[in-house]
Amino acid sequence: MSTDVNERFAANRRARIQSTRARRRSDGTYAATVGYDRGEVIGRDGLDTLRGTAALYTSTPAWHGLGTVIPGGISDIDTVLRLGQIDFQVDKQPVLYPYGTERRTMDGHFVTVREDTGAALGVVGQRYTVFQQRQIFTFLEDLADTHGVLWESAGALRGGRRVFVTMQIPDSLIIDRGGLDDEIRLFIVAINSHDGTSQAEVVVTPWRVVCANTERFALADANSRWAIRHTSSGLENLAEARRTLGLTLKYAETFEAEETALARTDLAIDEFHRTIADLWPVDDDATDRTRKSHERRVERLDAMFRTETERAGATAYAAERAVTDYLDHIAPRRPGRTMTEEIARATALLEGTDDEMKSKAHRRLLTLTRA
């Protein structure tokens, strides 16, 4: 079986749009048509549109239907930059402010500016060095030229404050080879920023970036990464990344080994319930309402685990899948006054509300493989 988190996420997003009776607008966004969130735009997910269309190239149609799709992918980086609309340059301009009839300069502070649109992206300091897209992404060209790896996606988020490119690693991970044979694809994602709030990064992740959600997931789920500070010496780290890209394979092997260990670790229902108790402890003085809520959670997780065992067996791997799916799709959310529960759930995913809980579940279940 092939487990593609990108396909699963796309299906979930389409289901959310349908569940809120969203209507697609002429600009490609979706607006809810019923409930408290009537008229709320729920579909663009942070893609830049300063040039009039969504700044995205992808080899596979994205869940939102936006961007330029080239089936099979592209090998030329200049074409990728152009189609992803990230071929713009960024300049650093002094911060000016009016004082009476004068225009003064703020010492040590600068504005990063897109040269194609003139949009201000952020305020940075004296030492901040702008990295142009071509500088950050060019080192991945070696993979395309030497190994025939294709560019999977490229685009801009938040008005161009962040830009990204994605490449797929040729060899997929196989969880429990010869047994479950769960296939997981991995991608190399390079992300550049221009607003002074984050470093540039190169990560290895199961996610193909096509929107703000998947960008966050790519970073959250990455176990192998290189961070590049925006300083005059920062680009030297690219050479290190190029030399150590072999860590990609090491990460893949480690991730595959951990998930395979979970898939080969039998887990009785009682042990699964103990895992739930560790993840969601109930105090001795808990109210009846809290205890009832916990009982409903246990019942739902129990049912999800038993369903997952039909495919993956009564294993720690099935338990991890059950917990993850529960957090993503079932766990109750308290919507704000202008939200439905589905929109609140999507917001929780976007903000990574349950990332630590998922990591805790993974670590807790890994201890059972060494028992």
C-alpha positions as CSV (number, residue, x, y, z in Angstrom):
1,M,0.0,0.0,0.0
2,S,1.2,3.5,-0.8
3,T,0.8,6.1,2.0
4,D,0.9,9.6,0.4
5,V,0.3,12.3,3.0
6,N,-0.2,14.7,0.1
7,E,-3.1,12.8,-1.5
8,R,-4.7,12.2,1.9
9,F,-4.5,15.9,2.8
10,A,-6.0,16.9,-0.6
11,A,-8.9,14.5,0.0
12,N,-9.5,15.9,3.4
13,R,-9.4,19.5,2.2
14,R,-11.9,18.7,-0.6
15,A,-14.1,17.1,2.0
16,R,-14.0,20.2,4.2
17,I,-14.9,22.4,1.4
18,Q,-17.9,20.2,0.6
19,S,-18.9,19.9,4.2
20,T,-19.1,23.7,4.5
21,R,-21.0,24.0,1.2
22,A,-18.2,26.3,0.0
23,R,-18.6,28.1,-3.3
24,R,-15.7,28.6,-5.5
25,R,-15.2,32.3,-6.4
26,S,-13.8,33.8,-9.7
27,D,-10.4,34.4,-8.1
28,G,-10.0,30.7,-7.2
29,T,-10.8,31.0,-3.5
30,Y,-13.7,29.2,-1.7
31,A,-16.3,31.0,0.4
32,A,-18.6,29.2,2.9
33,T,-22.3,29.7,2.0
34,V,-23.9,28.7,5.3
35,G,-23.4,29.1,9.0
36,Y,-21.6,31.7,11.1
37,D,-18.7,31.7,8.6
38,R,-20.9,32.6,5.6
39,G,-18.8,34.5,3.1
40,E,-15.5,33.6,4.7
41,V,-12.7,32.7,2.3
42,I,-11.3,29.3,3.2
43,G,-9.3,28.2,0.1
44,R,-6.3,30.1,-1.0
45,D,-4.0,29.0,1.9
46,G,-1.5,31.8,1.7
47,L,-0.4,31.6,-2.0
48,D,0.9,34.9,-3.4
49,T,-1.3,36.6,-6.0
50,L,0.4,39.9,-6.5
51,R,0.8,39.2,-10.2
52,G,-2.8,38.4,-10.6
53,T,-2.7,34.6,-10.4
54,A,-1.6,32.1,-7.7
55,A,2.2,31.9,-7.6
56,L,2.5,28.1,-7.9
57,Y,4.0,25.5,-10.2
58,T,3.3,21.9,-9.5
59,S,3.8,18.6,-11.3
60,T,0.6,17.2,-9.6
61,P,-2.7,19.1,-9.4
62,A,-3.1,20.6,-5.9
63,W,-6.2,20.2,-3.8
64,H,-7.2,23.8,-4.4
65,G,-6.9,23.7,-8.2
66,L,-4.7,26.7,-8.3
67,G,-1.3,27.3,-10.1
68,T,0.3,26.0,-13.3
69,V,0.4,22.2,-13.6
70,I,3.1,20.5,-15.7
71,P,2.4,16.7,-15.5
72,G,5.7,14.8,-15.1
73,G,7.6,17.7,-13.7
74,I,10.3,20.0,-15.0
75,S,14.1,19.7,-14.9
76,D,15.1,23.3,-15.8
77,I,15.4,25.5,-12.7
78,D,14.8,28.8,-14.7
79,T,11.5,27.5,-16.0
80,V,10.5,26.4,-12.5
81,L,11.3,29.9,-11.1
82,R,9.3,31.5,-13.9
83,L,6.2,29.2,-13.7
84,G,6.2,29.4,-9.9
85,Q,6.4,33.2,-10.2
86,I,9.4,33.3,-7.9
87,D,11.9,34.7,-10.5
88,F,11.7,38.2,-8.8
89,Q,14.7,39.9,-7.1
90,V,14.6,41.4,-3.6
91,D,16.4,44.5,-2.6
92,K,17.2,46.1,0.7
93,Q,16.1,49.8,1.1
94,P,16.6,52.2,4.0
95,V,13.7,52.9,6.3
96,L,12.5,56.6,5.8
97,Y,10.1,58.5,8.0
98,P,8.7,62.0,7.9
99,Y,9.6,64.5,10.6
100,G,8.1,67.9,10.0
101,T,9.2,68.9,6.6
102,E,12.1,66.5,6.6
103,R,12.5,62.8,5.6
104,R,14.8,61.1,7.9
105,T,16.6,57.7,7.7
106,M,16.3,55.2,10.5
107,D,19.8,54.0,11.3
108,G,20.4,50.3,11.1
109,H,17.0,49.4,9.8
110,F,16.0,48.5,6.2
111,V,13.0,47.3,4.2
112,T,13.2,44.3,2.0
113,V,11.3,45.1,-1.3
114,R,10.2,43.0,-4.2
115,E,11.6,44.6,-7.4
116,D,8.8,43.4,-9.6
117,T,5.9,44.8,-7.6
118,G,7.5,47.2,-5.1
119,A,5.8,45.4,-2.2
120,A,7.5,45.7,1.1
121,L,8.2,42.3,2.6
122,G,9.7,43.0,6.0
123,V,12.0,45.2,8.2
124,V,15.5,43.9,8.8
125,G,18.8,44.9,10.4
126,Q,22.2,46.1,9.1
127,R,23.7,42.6,9.0
128,Y,20.7,41.0,7.2
129,T,21.8,39.7,3.8
130,V,19.2,39.1,1.1
131,F,19.4,35.7,-0.6
132,Q,18.0,35.7,-4.1
133,Q,15.9,32.6,-5.1
134,R,18.6,31.5,-7.6
135,Q,21.3,31.5,-4.9
136,I,19.3,29.3,-2.5
137,F,17.8,26.8,-4.9
138,T,20.6,26.4,-7.4
139,F,22.5,23.8,-5.3
140,L,19.7,21.4,-5.9
141,E,20.3,21.5,-9.6
142,D,23.0,18.9,-9.1
143,L,20.3,16.4,-8.2
144,A,18.3,17.2,-11.3
145,D,21.4,17.1,-13.6
146,T,23.1,14.0,-12.1
147,H,20.2,11.9,-11.0
148,G,17.3,13.0,-13.2
149,V,15.3,14.2,-10.2
150,L,12.5,16.6,-11.3
151,W,11.2,19.7,-9.6
152,E,7.9,18.9,-8.1
153,S,6.6,22.3,-7.0
154,A,7.6,25.9,-6.6
155,G,5.8,29.0,-5.4
156,A,5.5,32.0,-3.2
157,L,3.5,32.5,0.1
158,R,2.4,35.5,2.0
159,G,3.0,38.1,-0.7
160,G,6.4,36.7,-1.5
161,R,7.7,36.8,2.1
162,R,8.4,33.1,1.8
163,V,9.2,31.1,-1.4
164,F,9.8,27.4,-1.8
165,V,10.8,24.6,-4.2
166,T,10.2,20.9,-3.9
167,M,12.0,17.8,-5.4
168,Q,11.0,14.2,-4.9
169,I,13.6,11.7,-3.7
170,P,13.6,8.8,-6.2
171,D,13.5,6.0,-3.7
172,S,10.4,5.7,-1.6
173,L,10.4,4.4,2.0
174,I,8.9,1.0,2.5
175,I,7.5,0.3,6.0
176,D,7.7,-3.3,7.0
177,R,9.2,-4.7,3.7
178,G,7.7,-8.1,2.9
179,G,4.9,-7.6,5.4
180,L,2.7,-4.5,5.4
181,D,4.8,-2.9,2.6
182,D,3.5,0.6,3.3
183,E,5.1,3.0,0.8
184,I,5.9,6.6,1.8
185,R,7.3,9.1,-0.6
186,L,9.9,11.7,0.5
187,F,10.7,15.2,-0.8
188,I,13.5,17.7,-0.5
189,V,12.0,21.2,0.2
190,A,14.1,24.4,0.1
191,I,12.4,27.5,1.6
192,N,13.7,31.0,1.4
193,S,12.4,34.0,3.4
194,H,12.6,37.7,2.8
195,D,10.8,39.2,5.9
196,G,13.5,38.8,8.5
197,T,11.4,36.5,10.7
198,S,13.1,33.2,9.8
199,Q,16.1,31.5,8.3
200,A,16.3,29.9,4.9
201,E,15.9,26.1,5.3
202,V,16.4,22.9,3.4
203,V,14.5,19.9,4.7
204,V,13.7,16.3,4.0
205,T,10.0,15.6,4.5
206,P,7.0,13.5,3.3
207,W,5.3,16.7,2.1
208,R,5.1,18.2,-1.3
209,V,4.6,22.0,-0.7
210,V,1.7,23.5,-2.6
211,C,0.2,25.9,0.0
212,A,0.8,27.5,3.4
213,N,-0.6,24.4,5.2
214,T,1.7,22.0,3.5
215,E,4.7,24.3,4.0
216,R,4.1,24.1,7.7
217,F,3.6,20.4,7.6
218,A,6.8,20.0,5.6
219,L,8.8,21.8,8.3
220,A,7.0,20.2,11.2
221,D,7.5,16.6,9.9
222,A,11.2,17.1,8.8
223,N,13.9,15.2,10.7
224,S,16.7,16.2,8.4
225,R,17.4,19.9,7.8
226,W,19.9,22.6,7.2
227,A,19.3,26.2,8.4
228,I,20.9,29.1,6.6
229,R,21.1,32.4,8.4
230,H,20.7,35.6,6.4
231,T,24.2,36.8,6.9
232,S,27.1,37.4,4.5
233,S,28.6,34.0,5.4
234,G,25.3,32.2,5.5
235,L,25.5,30.9,1.9
236,E,28.6,28.9,2.9
237,N,26.2,26.5,4.6
238,L,24.9,25.6,1.2
239,A,28.2,24.0,0.5
240,E,27.8,22.0,3.7
241,A,24.3,21.0,2.6
242,R,25.6,19.9,-0.7
243,R,28.3,17.7,0.9
244,T,26.0,16.2,3.5
245,L,22.9,15.6,1.3
246,G,23.7,12.0,1.9
247,L,22.0,12.5,5.3
248,T,18.8,12.4,3.3
249,L,19.3,8.6,2.9
250,K,20.3,8.3,6.5
251,Y,17.1,10.1,7.6
252,A,15.1,7.9,5.2
253,E,16.6,4.8,6.7
254,T,16.0,6.0,10.3
255,F,12.4,6.9,9.6
256,E,11.8,3.7,7.8
257,A,13.4,1.7,10.6
258,E,11.3,3.4,13.3
259,E,8.0,3.0,11.5
260,T,8.9,-0.7,10.6
261,A,9.7,-1.3,14.3
262,L,6.2,0.0,15.2
263,A,4.7,-2.1,12.5
264,R,6.4,-5.2,13.9
265,T,5.5,-4.6,17.5
266,D,2.3,-6.3,18.6
267,L,0.1,-4.1,20.7
268,A,-2.8,-5.5,22.8
269,I,-5.9,-3.4,23.3
270,D,-5.0,-3.0,27.0
271,E,-1.6,-1.5,26.1
272,F,-3.3,0.8,23.6
273,H,-5.6,2.0,26.4
274,R,-2.5,2.7,28.6
275,T,-1.1,4.7,25.8
276,I,-4.3,6.8,25.7
277,A,-4.1,7.3,29.4
278,D,-0.6,8.6,29.1
279,L,-1.5,11.0,26.3
280,W,-4.7,12.2,27.9
281,P,-4.4,11.7,31.7
282,V,-7.5,12.3,33.9
283,D,-6.9,13.7,37.4
284,D,-8.4,11.9,40.4
285,D,-10.5,15.0,41.2
286,A,-11.8,15.4,37.6
287,T,-15.4,16.4,37.2
288,D,-18.0,14.0,35.9
289,R,-18.2,15.9,32.7
290,T,-14.4,15.5,32.1
291,R,-14.7,11.8,32.8
292,K,-17.6,11.4,30.4
293,S,-15.6,13.3,27.7
294,H,-12.6,11.0,28.3
295,E,-14.8,7.9,28.1
296,R,-16.1,9.1,24.7
297,R,-12.5,9.8,23.5
298,V,-11.4,6.3,24.6
299,E,-14.4,4.7,22.8
300,R,-13.7,6.5,19.6
301,L,-10.0,5.8,19.7
302,D,-10.7,2.1,20.5
303,A,-12.9,1.9,17.4
304,M,-10.4,3.6,15.2
305,F,-7.6,1.4,16.4
306,R,-9.6,-1.8,15.8
307,T,-10.5,-0.5,12.3
308,E,-6.8,0.2,11.6
309,T,-5.8,-3.2,12.8
310,E,-7.8,-4.8,10.0
311,R,-5.2,-3.3,7.6
312,A,-2.0,-3.0,9.7
313,G,-2.6,-5.7,12.4
314,A,-2.7,-5.1,16.1
315,T,0.5,-3.2,16.2
316,A,2.1,0.0,17.5
317,Y,2.0,1.3,13.9
318,A,-1.8,0.9,13.8
319,A,-2.0,2.7,17.2
320,E,0.1,5.7,15.9
321,R,-2.1,5.9,12.8
322,A,-5.3,5.9,15.0
323,V,-4.0,8.6,17.3
324,T,-2.9,10.8,14.4
325,D,-6.2,10.4,12.5
326,Y,-8.1,11.1,15.7
327,L,-6.2,14.4,16.3
328,D,-6.5,15.5,12.7
329,H,-10.2,14.6,12.0
330,I,-12.1,13.7,15.1
331,A,-10.9,15.5,18.2
332,P,-13.5,18.1,19.3
333,R,-12.7,21.8,18.4
334,R,-14.3,24.8,19.9
335,P,-15.1,27.1,17.0
336,G,-14.9,30.9,17.5
337,R,-18.0,33.0,16.9
338,T,-17.2,33.3,13.2
339,M,-16.2,29.7,12.6
340,T,-17.7,26.3,12.1
341,E,-16.1,23.3,13.7
342,E,-14.6,22.4,10.3
343,I,-12.9,25.7,9.9
344,A,-11.7,25.5,13.5
345,R,-10.2,22.1,12.7
346,A,-8.5,23.5,9.6
347,T,-7.1,26.3,11.7
348,A,-5.7,23.8,14.3
349,L,-4.0,22.0,11.5
350,L,-2.5,25.2,10.1
351,E,-1.2,26.3,13.5
352,G,0.2,22.9,14.5
353,T,-1.9,22.7,17.6
354,D,-1.4,18.9,18.0
355,D,2.1,18.5,16.7
356,E,3.6,17.9,20.2
357,M,0.9,15.4,21.0
358,K,1.7,13.4,17.8
359,S,5.4,13.5,18.7
360,K,4.6,12.3,22.2
361,A,2.6,9.4,20.9
362,H,5.4,8.4,18.5
363,R,8.0,8.5,21.3
364,R,5.7,6.6,23.7
365,L,5.0,3.8,21.2
366,L,8.7,3.6,20.2
367,T,9.5,2.6,23.8
368,L,7.4,-0.5,23.3
369,T,9.6,-1.6,20.4
370,R,12.5,-1.9,22.8
371,A,10.6,-3.7,25.6
